[in-house]
Amino acid sequence: MLLNRKSAIERLRELPDVFTLNTAAALLKLEPGNASTYIARWKESGLVSSLGPRTGVHFNLLKNPLADKELRMEAIAYLFPGAVIGGVSAVHAAGWTTQFPRQTEIMIPKRRSFPAVEDAAISMRPLPWMRAAKNWVSQEGVVPWLNPAFALADCIDQNIWRPDPDDIEWDEVNVADLRLAFHQFSLEMPEEWSEELEYLGQNADQGDLLL
């Protein structure tokens, strides 16, 4: 028997801030089909939002109106174990560029398919890449941020983004990290960066002499 509206609201309060269809079905003691109906109605009422249309991960906005913002990365980590933030997102977050990505770029271990996530650009990487990325984490978290050097090298390796020299904040760049990352990807430094890299190298040499 379906729950009445009041009872449905009370039951929603009993669900955690982030939940799945199976969680809702178990806690509400409903068949998955009926639980799905309640989730759809809650979404129509603005009481629940989802990480993405087919993710099966939902935010309980009745219990926590900021759940979709505060617990977004926790939900992504649940849906995509091993995920990391890279691409232009990581380069921008480190202050290496003023270019601002429209979506957070998230890399996940390669799999057969994956659901879309709101306001995120999900891309797959092979397991050797994911293992290497663990050594290039610049900021820990439920979804770690990659070092901008590794992220930038990956952008060029994947033909995602090849910034002009003017797109890079060279004063913020760690040249040693950048060279190491490019070496790991077996990449040559872009020729158009040579002037900036030479200048930074000279400054580093002068700094060593002053020590």
N, C-alpha and C positions, 0 to 999 in steps of 0.2 A: 504494500500500500504506500502511495506517495506521501511524503511529509507535507504538512501544510506550510504556508509561507513563513509563519512565525517560527515554526520548528526548524525550517530550513536555515533561517538566519541564525538561530541558536546553534545549530550544528556547524555552520560555517565558522562561528567563533571558536569552536573546538578544534578546528583544523590548524595546523602549523602555518607560519608565515609563508613558507614555500611548500608546496605539496604536488603530488602527481595524481593521476587518475586512480592508480592502485591504492595510494595512501587514502584518498577520499573514500573509495569503495570499502576499504577495510574498516576505517573509523566510523563510517556511517552505516556499516553493515548492509550495504547495497550491492546489487549486481553491477558490474562495470558499466553496462548500458544505462542503467538508471543514474549512476553517479555522474556519467558523462552529461546526462540531461540537466542535472543540477548545476554542473560547472558551466554549461552553456547559458543557463538562465542567470547565474551570478555574473557572468561576463556581460550579458545584455544589460544588467542593472548597474554595471560599473563597480561591482563589489569584488571582482576577480579580474586579473589580467594575466596574459600568458607570455612566456619568454619568446615564443614564436608560434605561428599557426599550427604546426605539427610537432612541436617539441614534447608535448605532454607534461610540461613543467609550468606550474601556475603560482601566482602570487595572491595571497589573501589580503586584499586591500581593506577589508572590513576590520580585520584584526590589527593590521599595520599599514596605514595609508602610504607609507614610503617603502614598502617591501620591494616593489619593482625596481627601486633605485638602490636602496641599501644592500639588498641581497642578490643583486643581479649577477655579480661575479660568482657567488656561491652556487647559484643555479646553473651557470655556464660550466663551472667545474664539475658539478654533478652530472650534467648531460654529456660533457666531453672530458673525461679524465685525462690528465696530461696536457691540457691546453695551455698555451702561452700567448702573450700579447707581443706582437712584433710589427714588421712593416713600418710604414710611415708613422703609425701611431707611437711606436717605441722611439723612433728618431725624434719626433716632435716633443714627446714627453721629456726627453733628455735635454732639450734646448738646442739640438743640433740643426734644426730647421724651423722656419716660421710657417712652412706649409702645413695646413691643418686638414687631416683626413676627415671625410664625411662620416665614416663609420669606423668603429674600433676594429682593428685587424687582428684576428685571432687564428693561430695555427693549431691544428689538432692532428693526432696520429692518423695515418691513412686508414680508411675504412671503406666499405662498399658504398655507403651513401650517408647523408646527414641532413637533418632538417634545418631550415633557415631560422636565423635568430634576428629579432628586431634590432635595428641599429648596429649590426655587427657584420663584418665581412669575414666569413669563415673559409679557410682554405686548408687543404690537407698537405702533410709532409710525410715522407717515408720515415721509418723507425730510426735509421742511422742519423737523420737530421734531428729528430727529436732528442736522441741521446746526446748529440753534440750541443744542442741548445741548452741542455741542463748546465753546461759549463759556462754559459754566457748569460746567466740571469743577473740582472742589475738590481731588481727590486722583488723581494719575495712577496707572496700573497697567495690566496686561493687560486688565482690565475696569475702566475709570475710575469713580470715585464722583462723582455730581453734587452741585453746591452745594445745601445744604438749602433755600435760598430757591426755587430753580427746582423742586426736587423737591416742595416743599410746594404751590407754585402748580399744578403738574401734578396732584397728588393731588386738589385741589379742582376743577380743570378737567375731570378724568376721572371725577369723583364717586366716587373711591376712598376718600377720607378727608377729613372736614371736622372738624378737632379743636376741641373746646371750649377756651375760654381757659385753663382749668386744665390742659389737656393739653400746653401749650406752656411751655417753660422760657424765659420772656421775657428774662431776664438774658443769655442766650446768643445771642439773636436779633440779627442785623444788619438793622436796619429799612430801611436804604437798599437793601440787596440785595433784601429782601422786596418793597418797593414796586416796584423795577425789574422783578423777576420777574413780579409780578402785572400790571404794565403790558404786559409782553411777551405775556402770555396774554390781554390785554384783559379782565382780571378786576377787579372791585371788591373791596376788602378786606371780609371779613365784618364785619357790623355789630357782632356780639358781641365783636370784638377791639378795638373803638374805644377803650375805656378804657385798655387796656394800651398800645396804640400811642400814645395821647396822652401817657401818662405817660413812655414812653421818649423821645418827641419832646421833651418838656420837659427831661428830663435831658440830652439831646444839646445843646439850646440853652444850658443852664447850663454845660455843659462847654466849649462854644465861647467863652463869655464869660470863662471862667477862663484861657483860653490867651493 
